[in-house]
Amino acid sequence: MSIRITDESMTSDITRHEALRVYGDVWGVSWLPGRQLDRNQAITAMTLAETVTVAVNADGPVCTDTIRTLIDTWASELGLTGPGALTRVVTER
């Protein structure tokens, strides 16, 4: 997995989601519309999006206990539940 981070954006070769710097240290992430995140939260959101995308797009859902724990942990850093974050990553455009 690889997140490309610049001063203005974060993109991935794994997920369609992206993060864009809105102004100062305020970032927006495509799967969290309307949310304002700091840079570290945006990195967490992109990492979560990559992990969910890989888990869902494998040859059938791959969600081991370790992956579920990571998703839950990263989601809680964003004030979300693991299942809620998973649903948003999969359904938001």
N, C-alpha and C positions, 0 to 999 in steps of 0.2 A: 504494500500500500504506500501511496506517496501523495502527500499534500504539498502543492506548490504554494508558497507563501511569499507575497510581495508586500510593499507598504500599502497597497490599495485593494488587494484581493487574495482569496484563497480558493484554489481549484484542485480537482482531483482527477486522476485517470481511472478511478474506481466508481465514483458516484457522479450523477448529473448535478448534484447540489453544489452551491458555491457560497462563499462569504464575501461581502463587499464592505469596505470601509465607507461609512456614511459621512463622518466628520470626526476630527480629533481621534479619540480612542473609542469611538462608537462604531460598532459593526452590525450588519444585518446578515442573517443566514437564510437561504432560500426555503428551508423546511421549517423555519420559525418566523413566519411573516409577522411584522409588527413588533417583534422583540428587539430590544437594543442590548447588545452584548459588548463586553470589552474584548480585547484581542485574545486573551487566554480562553475566555468562554467560546469565542468563535472557533479557536483551534479544537477545543473539546467537542463542539458541535460537528465540526467537519470529521474528526476522528470517529465519532459516533456514527455519522452518516456512512462513512466508508465501511465500518465494521458491520452495520446492519445490512448494507448492500451486498457485501460478500456473503454474509450468513443466509440471506434470503435468496440470492441468485446462484448459489451452488447447485449441484444436481439434486435439488430438493432442499428444503430448509435445513440448515446446519446451525443448531443453537445448543452447543454444549453448555454444561454448567459454568465453565470458565467464561465463555462468551456472554452468557446471561448475566454473570456477575459484573463483567466489564460494562455492559450496556446499562445495567442498573446503577452502577457507580457514576458513570459519566452523565447519565440522565439526571441523577440527583444533584450533581454540580450545576445543572441548568434549571433546577427546580421542577423537574419532571419525574415521572415514573418510567421505568424501563419499558413496559408495554406501551405506554403513551408515546414515548419517543420513537419506538419502533414503528408504530402506526403512522406517526407524522412523517417520518423519513420515507416510508413507502408510498404514502398518499399525496403529500404536498408536491407541487410542481415548482 
